[in-house]
Amino acid sequence: MNFEVIISKPLCLSLHWESDSIAAIGLDWAGPDAPSGPEPTSRYGRALAQTLTRYLTGERVEWPELPLAMDGLTPFRRDVSETLAKDVRHGQLTTYGQLASLVGRPGAARAVGRVMATNPWPLVVPCHRVIGAGGNLTGFGPGIAMKKFLLDLEQTSQSG
């Protein structure tokens, strides 16, 4: 497995490559003293770095088309991931139940929650935009503080 690291303060992304596909994208805080890091080596890494920089300035962005390793996903997981990435845009929120309905499986909110809990591509497959039915910020691999930061960033850019 190969790695690329993208640092655009305050965030750090790590792309985990398997062959020609991105198996996972790690999302973490870069920290105030983090060095800039090397330039990404792949064209996808460079495109993601440019988009991330624009995103962090509050610009509404579309994430680049990336070769995500979706081949091993079940049809349900793939439908949920693709629908979320395509239909829930920057600044929008959805609930687990609404996302289940979008994929034609009303009543499968818990199953959607499991898909979100194991999403290997946060930001690009924007699981941070999925919230609880009561508006609660629930589960997010990189942490609730990160989820709140991303949602606040996107809501702020709504008016800009």
SULURWO-V98665 format. One line per field, one symbol per residue. phi: phi as a letter, one per 20 degrees, with the letter a starting at -180 (. if undefined). burial: # if it has 16 or more other ideal C-beta (glycine too) atoms within 10 Angstrom, else .. A space follows every 50 residues. Layout:
phi: ???
burial: ???
//
This chain:
phi: .dccdcdcgedcdcedecldcefacecbffnfdfffnffgeeffffffff ffffgfenffcdfffceffegeefgfgfgffffgfeddegnecbdgffff fgencgndgfffgffffdfecgmfdfffedcfgenfedjagfofffgfgf ffgfffffee
burial: ...#####..###.###....######..#...#.....#.#.##..##. ##..#.....#.#..#.##...#..######.###..#.#...####### ###....##.###.##..#############......#####...##.## #.##..#...
//
